[in-house]
């Protein structure tokens, strides 16, 4: 019975490791998406400020 218990525990550990790896990959992807979104938002804000010739974000300058 001991060997079967060991196999079950090993299988469970492997499943948890795969899930942890998957979560790490998903977090990395989300971090990349967030960085890309921030870059796009900044470019959009700069273009809007230049178009309107107005300081929208309150940093004291347009563009």
PyMOL commands that set and color helices and strands:
alter all, ss='L'
color gray80, all
select helices_A, chain A and resi 2-52
alter helices_A, ss='H'
color red, helices_A
deselect
rebuild
show_as cartoon
